[in-house]
Amino acid sequence: MKAKSLAAAAIVAVFAGGCSSSSEKISGAYVSPLQYQSFGCDQIGDEMRRVGRRLAEVAGVQDSEAEGDAWAMGVGLVLFWPALFFLADGGDRAQEVARLKGEVEALEQAAIRKDCKGLLERIEREKKAAQARAKAKTKSGEDGIDPGGEN
């Protein structure tokens, strides 16, 4: 009996390592801001919008993968262990999310160096709005209330 428990724990550990992380838990990779040193404030803003759109797109795919992996892990552990093989489908976009987050950070540093006041103010507003959305999302997950009014 002890050997079966140990084998099951080893299988879970192997497959749990293959699960996708949610995009919120992925840190930005280092990207040098020097590549943006020749950009003006308008160019930095344009690039930030482009990178932000791509980040939102890839983060959405990553979050979907993480949710699917969590579901497969639950089913695999409780009902049907072959479902654990679905965790290794290669759909993880963590490296791209990390790179794009790093680009956003580098662009913010470039905006600071260029003293792009309007752009920096917009970045701060967007950060505060994102924090408020994350806080509302966390709260809705805790009490079951959808902040958008749909439940």
N, C-alpha and C positions, 0 to 999 in steps of 0.2 A: 504493500500500500504506500509506503514511504517513497519507494522508487517511482511510482506513478505520479505522486504529487510533485516530486523533484523534476521529472520529465515535463510535466505540464507547466511548471513554473519556468523552466528553461525555454519552452516553446513560446510562452507569453512574452518573456523578456526579449527574445529574438524578434518577434513580430511587433512588439511595442516600440522598438527602436526604429522601425520603418514607418511609423505613423507620421503623417504630415502635421506640422504645427500651424496654429492659426497665424495669420499675418501680423497680428498685434504683438505676438511673442517673438518675432524675428527682428533682430537688431540690424541696423544699417552697416554695411561693409564700408571700409574706408575708400573714399574716392577723393583724389586730390582736387582742391579748388583751383589749382594753378591752370587747369585746362580752360577755365572760364575767365582768366585774367584779362583777356582782350575784349571781352563782351561788355557792352554798355548795359545800362539798367533795363532798357526795353528788351534787349536780347536775353538777358538773364530772366526776365519775367516770362518771355515767350518759351524759353527752354523749361522753366519751372512748370508752366502749364502743360507742356508736352510730356514731361517726365511724370507729373502728377496724374495725368489721364492714364498713362501706361501703368503706373503703380496701382491705381484704383482697379484697373482691369485685371492685372495679375494677382493682386491681393484678393479680389473676389473669387478667382479660380482657386487660389491657395486655400481660402477659407472653406470653399465648397469641398475641396479634397480632404481637408482636416475633418470636416463634419462627416463625410463619407467613411473615412478611416475609423473615426470613433464609433460609428454605427457598425461597421464590419467587425471591429474588435469586440464590441458588446455581443453581437450575434455569435461570433466565433467562440467566445469564452463560455457563453451560456448554452447555445443550442448546437452549433454546427461548426466544428473546428476547421474544416476546409475553407470557410469564409475568410480565415486569416490570410490566405494566399492573395486575396484581393488587395491587401495592404501594400503589396510590392509591385504595383502597376506602373511605377515611374512617373506619376502625375504631379509629384512635388515640385513646386515653383519657388522654394525657399531661397535658392541662390539668386534668382532674378529679383525677388522682393528685397533681399538684402542689398543688392547692387543699386536698385532704384532708390531705396531709402538713403543710401550713401550719396547718390547723386543729388537728391533733394538737400541733404545737409551741406554738400559742397557748394551748391547754388546759393543757399542761405549765407554761407561764409563769404562767397563772392559778392553778394548784395551788401553785406555789412562792410566789406572792404571798399566798395564803390560808393558807399553812403547813399544807397537807393531808398530814401525815406518813405516814399509812397508804397514801394514794394514791400519794405520791411513792416510797415503798418498793416498791409494786407495779409502778410504771412502770420503776424500775431493774431489778427482777427480769425483767420482760418484755423489756427492752432486752438484758440479758445473754443471755437465752434465744434471742432473735432473732439476736444475734451468733454464738452457738454453732451455731445452725442454718445460718447463712450460711457459717460456716467449714467445717462438715461438708459442705455442698453443694459448696463450692469443692473440698474435698479429694476428694469422690466423683467430681467431674468430672475431676479430674486422674488418679486412679488406677483409675477405673471401679468403685469399691466403693460400693454403696448403703448409707448409714448406717442405713436402716430394716431392713436384713437381706434385702431383696429385691434380686435382681440380674438 
